[in-house]
């Protein structure tokens, strides 16, 4: 075994020990008795898996929590495990899916057959549409407010237009960059975790199946039935990886896409909304400011109504609410711009 292999195996052992350490911290912080028992048992499973790695690769080391693990443990104590699921998933804490499962508050029902599990794991669409609607809304509200602020300062139409274009580009590039970094970071975490799960399936499939069974038991299945379902899922490598990512780590592969594509469409969505209040200035309308406000008002109402698709609320009320919010933002920036205009005149 090369030095590189030894280093890799030692890293895996430390990661497993860290998972056990943090899972125990999650258990200690849990007020729900069922959740607490689950994480205590999962912590023991992680310890057992670390022991398997240590025995197989002859690792003789003493585990001491690193700075990152210590910080995450402190965050568990401060905010509770539910609020830092992302950080816990990155540290390979298992069982996080129960925070959206039947055992914990605000849950989804536990499927009782492998067919139901497979159907649920295919995920639901609509995320891209939702992101596009909110991107348009962000661009519309921010650039309309910017235009109104400049108009309130009594700037010329040309200056208002140039400022609006600058705001559009700055906001769109900022949104795109943020989306790219967010998506790329999420994908890198998922790829790292799924690679580990693949190795673990090859190294100790029975232990992985037992962890999955413990999660299903915590959701209400009899243990033997949970074990039967877990073994069936683990038997298929593709299904096993997908299931373990979702159930152990709380990761959803369907939420991941191209970071570049996400950045591009974020740029387009924001720009589309930000461009609307600039149209009257672009075409040289006689009274561009009132026209821009009117155009933005109709667009805000439409976006608010569209948001009702995701909230389930009344579309008209959603449109009125968004119109009121946008109008308040525009009026506030216009008033502030007017103050600056008076001060500099």
C-alpha positions in Angstrom: 0.0 0.0 0.0 1.4 3.3 -1.1 1.8 6.4 1.2 -1.0 8.0 -0.9 -3.3 5.1 -0.2 -2.5 5.2 3.5 -3.3 8.9 3.6 -6.6 8.3 1.8 -7.7 5.5 4.2 -6.7 7.6 7.3 -8.7 10.5 5.9 -11.8 8.2 5.5 -11.3 6.9 9.0 -11.2 10.4 10.4 -14.3 11.4 8.4 -16.2 8.4 9.8 -15.1 9.2 13.3 -16.1 12.9 12.8 -19.5 11.7 11.5 -19.9 9.6 14.7 -18.8 12.5 16.9 -21.2 15.0 15.3 -24.1 12.5 15.1 -23.7 12.0 18.9 -23.8 15.8 19.3 -27.0 15.9 17.2 -28.5 13.2 19.5 -27.6 15.1 22.6 -29.2 18.2 21.2 -32.4 16.5 20.2 -35.5 17.1 22.4 -37.5 14.5 20.5 -37.0 11.1 22.1 -37.4 9.1 18.9 -35.0 11.4 17.0 -32.5 11.2 19.8 -32.6 7.4 19.8 -32.1 7.3 16.1 -29.1 9.5 16.1 -27.6 7.6 19.0 -27.8 4.4 17.1 -26.5 6.0 13.9 -23.5 7.4 15.9 -22.8 3.8 17.0 -23.1 2.6 13.4 -20.5 5.3 12.3 -18.2 4.1 15.1 -18.6 0.5 13.9 -17.8 1.6 10.3 -14.7 3.5 11.4 -13.6 0.3 13.2 -14.0 -1.7 10.0 -11.8 0.8 8.1 -9.2 0.8 10.9 -9.0 -3.0 11.0 -9.0 -3.4 7.2 -6.2 -0.9 6.6 -4.4 -1.3 9.9 -5.0 2.3 11.1 -3.6 2.9 14.6 -4.5 6.5 15.5 -6.2 8.5 18.1 -9.2 10.6 17.0 -9.3 14.2 18.0 -12.1 16.5 16.6 -10.7 19.1 14.2 -11.5 22.8 14.2 -14.2 22.4 11.6 -15.9 19.6 13.6 -15.7 21.6 16.8 -17.3 24.7 15.1 -20.1 22.6 13.7 -20.7 21.0 17.1 -20.9 24.5 18.6 -23.4 25.5 15.9 -25.5 22.4 16.8 -25.7 23.7 20.4 -26.5 27.3 19.3 -29.1 26.7 16.5 -30.1 23.1 16.8 -29.5 20.4 14.1 -32.5 21.3 11.9 -31.2 24.7 11.1 -27.7 23.6 10.0 -28.6 20.5 8.0 -26.4 21.7 5.1 -23.3 21.9 7.3 -24.1 18.5 8.9 -24.6 16.9 5.5 -21.2 18.2 4.4 -19.7 16.5 7.5 -21.5 13.2 6.5 -23.9 13.1 9.4 -26.5 10.5 8.5 -30.2 10.4 9.1 -30.8 14.0 8.2 -33.8 13.1 6.1 -35.9 12.5 9.2 -36.1 16.3 9.6 -38.5 16.1 6.7 -39.8 12.7 7.7 -42.6 11.4 9.8 -40.7 11.1 13.0 -40.0 14.9 13.3 -42.4 17.9 13.1 -43.5 19.2 9.7 -42.8 15.9 7.9 -43.6 13.9 4.8 -45.2 10.4 5.2 -43.0 7.4 5.2 -43.5 5.2 2.1 -44.1 1.6 3.0 -43.0 -0.2 -0.2 -40.0 -0.1 -2.5 -42.3 1.2 -5.3 -43.4 4.1 -3.2 -39.8 4.9 -2.3 -38.7 4.8 -5.9 -41.6 7.1 -7.0 -40.8 9.6 -4.3 -37.1 9.5 -5.1 -37.8 10.6 -8.7 -38.5 14.1 -7.3 -40.8 16.8 -8.4 -40.1 19.4 -11.1 -40.9 23.1 -11.0 -37.8 24.4 -9.3 -36.5 26.1 -12.4 -39.8 27.8 -13.1 -40.0 29.0 -9.5 -36.4 30.3 -9.7 -37.2 32.1 -13.0 -40.2 33.9 -11.5 -38.3 35.0 -8.5 -35.4 36.2 -10.6 -37.7 38.3 -12.7 -39.2 39.7 -9.6 -35.8 40.6 -8.1 -34.8 42.4 -11.3 -38.1 44.2 -11.6 -38.2 45.5 -8.0 -34.6 46.5 -7.7 -34.2 48.3 -11.0 -37.6 50.0 -10.8 -36.6 51.3 -7.4 -33.2 52.5 -8.8 -35.0 54.3 -11.7 -37.5 55.9 -9.4 -34.7 57.0 -7.1 -32.8 58.7 -9.9 -36.0 60.2 -11.2 -36.7 61.6 -7.8 -33.3 63.2 -7.8 -34.4 65.1 -10.9 -31.7 63.4 -13.1 -32.1 63.7 -16.8 -33.8 60.9 -18.7 -30.4 60.0 -20.3 -28.8 59.6 -16.9 -31.7 57.7 -15.5 -31.5 55.3 -18.5 -27.7 54.8 -18.2 -28.0 54.3 -14.5 -30.8 51.7 -15.0 -28.6 49.8 -17.6 -25.7 49.8 -15.1 -28.1 48.6 -12.4 -29.4 45.8 -14.7 -25.9 44.6 -15.6 -24.6 44.9 -12.0 -27.5 43.0 -10.6 -27.6 40.4 -13.3 -23.9 39.6 -13.0 -24.2 39.5 -9.2 -27.1 37.1 -9.3 -25.4 34.9 -11.9 -22.1 34.8 -10.0 -24.0 34.0 -6.7 -26.0 31.2 -8.4 -22.9 29.7 -10.0 -21.0 29.6 -6.7 -24.0 28.2 -4.9 -24.8 25.5 -7.4 -21.1 24.6 -7.9 -20.6 24.3 -4.1 -23.7 22.1 -3.7 -22.7 19.9 -6.6 -19.1 19.5 -5.3 -20.5 18.5 -1.9 -22.9 16.0 -3.4 -20.2 14.5 -5.7 -17.8 14.1 -2.8 -20.5 12.5 -0.6 -21.8 10.2 -3.3 -18.3 9.0 -4.0 -17.9 8.1 -0.3 -21.2 6.3 -0.3 -20.1 4.2 -3.3 -16.9 3.2 -1.5 -18.8 2.4 1.6 -21.3 0.2 -0.3 -18.4 -1.8 -1.6 -16.6 -2.0 1.8 -19.5 -2.7 4.2 -22.9 -3.0 2.4 -24.6 -4.7 5.4 -23.8 -1.8 7.7 -25.1 0.7 5.1 -28.3 -1.4 4.8 -28.7 -1.4 8.6 -28.3 2.4 8.8 -31.0 2.8 6.2 -33.2 0.3 8.1 -32.8 2.3 11.3 -34.0 5.5 9.5 -37.0 3.7 8.2 -37.8 2.1 11.6 -37.7 5.6 13.1 -40.3 6.7 10.7 -42.7 4.0 11.9 -41.9 0.8 10.0 -41.4 -2.5 11.9 -37.6 -3.2 12.1 -37.8 -6.4 10.1 -39.8 -4.8 7.4 -37.5 -1.8 7.3 -34.5 -4.2 7.0 -36.2 -6.1 4.1 -36.8 -2.8 2.2 -33.3 -1.5 2.9 -31.7 -4.7 1.7 -33.8 -4.6 -1.5 -32.8 -1.1 -2.2 -29.1 -1.7 -1.4 -29.0 -4.7 -3.8 -29.3 -2.3 -6.8 -26.2 -0.1 -6.9 -27.9 2.8 -8.7 -30.9 2.8 -6.4 -28.7 2.3 -3.4 -26.6 5.4 -4.1 -29.7 7.5 -4.8 -31.5 6.3 -1.7 -28.5 6.7 0.7 -27.9 10.2 -0.5 -31.5 11.1 0.2 -32.2 9.2 3.3 -28.9 9.2 5.1 -27.6 12.6 4.1 -30.8 14.5 3.2 -29.4 15.3 -0.3 -31.6 15.5 -3.3 -29.8 14.7 -6.6 -32.8 16.1 -8.5 -32.0 19.6 -7.1 -28.6 19.6 -8.7 -28.1 20.9 -12.2 -25.5 22.7 -14.3 -23.9 25.6 -12.4 -23.2 27.3 -15.7 -26.8 26.8 -16.9 -28.1 28.1 -13.5 -26.0 31.2 -13.8 -27.0 31.9 -17.3 -30.7 31.6 -16.6 -30.4 33.6 -13.4 -28.8 36.4 -15.5 -31.6 36.2 -18.1 -34.4 36.2 -15.5 -33.0 39.1 -13.6 -32.3 41.1 -16.8 -35.8 40.5 -18.1 -37.4 42.0 -15.0 -34.8 44.8 -14.8 -35.3 45.8 -18.4 -39.0 46.5 -18.2 -38.8 49.9 -16.4 -36.2 51.0 -18.9 -38.4 50.6 -22.0 -40.0 54.1 -21.8 -36.6 55.7 -21.7 -35.2 53.5 -24.4 -38.0 54.5 -26.9 -38.0 58.2 -25.8 -41.5 58.4 -24.4 -42.7 61.9 -23.6 -43.3 61.1 -19.9 -41.0 58.1 -19.3 -41.1 58.1 -15.4 -44.9 57.7 -15.0 -45.0 55.2 -17.9 -42.1 53.2 -16.3 -44.0 53.2 -13.0 -47.2 52.0 -14.8 -45.4 49.3 -16.7 -43.6 48.1 -13.6 -46.9 48.1 -11.7 -48.6 45.8 -14.2 -45.5 43.6 -14.3 -45.4 43.4 -10.5 -49.0 42.4 -10.3 -48.4 39.7 -12.9 -45.4 38.4 -11.0 -47.3 38.3 -7.8 -50.1 36.4 -9.4 -47.6 33.9 -10.8 -46.1 33.4 -7.4 -49.4 32.1 -6.2 -48.6 28.9 -8.3 -46.1 28.1 -5.7 -47.9 29.4 -2.6 -51.4 28.1 -3.3 -52.8 31.5 -2.4 -55.4 33.5 -4.3 -53.7 34.9 -7.5 -55.4 38.3 -7.4 -54.4 38.8 -3.7 -50.9 37.7 -4.5 -50.7 40.2 -7.4 -52.0 43.0 -5.2 -49.6 42.2 -2.4 -46.6 42.3 -4.8 -47.9 45.5 -6.4 -48.1 47.2 -3.0 -44.6 46.0 -2.0 -43.1 47.1 -5.2 -44.9 50.5 -5.1 -43.7 51.1 -1.6 -40.1 50.3 -2.6 -40.4 52.6 -5.6 -42.0 55.4 -3.6 -39.4 55.2 -0.9 -36.5 55.4 -3.3 -38.2 58.3 -5.2 -38.6 60.2 -1.9 -35.0 59.5 -0.9 -33.9 60.6 -4.4 -35.9 63.8 -4.1 -34.1 64.6 -0.8 -30.8 64.2 -2.5 -31.9 66.3 -5.4 -33.0 69.1 -3.1 -29.7 68.9 -1.2 -27.5 69.1 -4.2 -29.5 71.8 -6.0 
